[in-house]
Amino acid sequence: MTGFNGARPGTGRHPGARPGGETNDQRLLDNRGLSEWNHTDVWRVMKIQAEFVEAFNDLADLGPAISVFGSARTKPDDPTYEAGVKLGAALAQAGFSVITGGGPGAMEAVNKGAAEVGGTSVGLGIELPWEARLNDYVNLGIDFRYFFVRKTMFIKYSQGYVVLPGGVGTLDELFEAMTLVQTHKVTQFPIVLLGVRHWEGLVEWMRNTMLPEGRIAQSDLDMLTLTDDVDEAVELMVKARDAS
């Protein structure tokens, strides 16, 4: 595969994957097994440091960027896929790089939209227990061993989030962003939930259950914009960029 802009494309297999499906994250976090494994953790720190250094180096000149999340299971004939393509193209035409997890489904759709209009289409892949590769529309790809390193890059280099319909991983990324804004670990940035039918039940539960019980504040709900309109999502990102 050739990168659209001459940048390094994704590779076929993620680093460190084992034929039996064990991943670097699993070996780091799983305390079961031989006691001498505990003595290898200090060496894993070097691998973690190397991932940070490589990613910082590769993304340092990225410029304004938006991270987009969504399900790897989204099919090309799903309306969400079409919305992802439109979103990626619109963000690129507005002067943003797009950052996705680099996988198939909704991530592929967004990368496709950005790449087809000549934009910078970033994929941050992750080592999984099964065979995985970055999608063919990534023109700047990085493969990660560790989820927490990858998640840092989504936050560090983004000026906003758009969240397409997704599953557990998408929820993880959404609430990670909300938590960092809530705790003032990052400067507040727009978070758009694109897909009213998919997201409205979650938002209503937060509003009707979490808020009255004092689990969250109204300001937490105010972080979120719920819409079906791609143009509205892009406009919010542009306004936030121009105001910064």
Secondary structure, DSSP 8 states (H G I E B T S, - for coil): ---TTS-----SS-TT--TTS--HHHHHH---S-GGGGGGHHHHHHHHHHHHHHHHHHHTT--SEEEEE--TT--TTSHHHHHHHHHHHHHHHTT-EEEE---STHHHHHHHHHHHTT--EEEEEE--SS-----TT-SEEEEES-HHHHHHHHHHT-S-EEE-S--HHHHHHHHHHHHHHHTTSS----EEEE-HHHHHHHHHHIIIIITTTTSS-HHHHHTEEEES-HHHHHHHHHHHHHH-
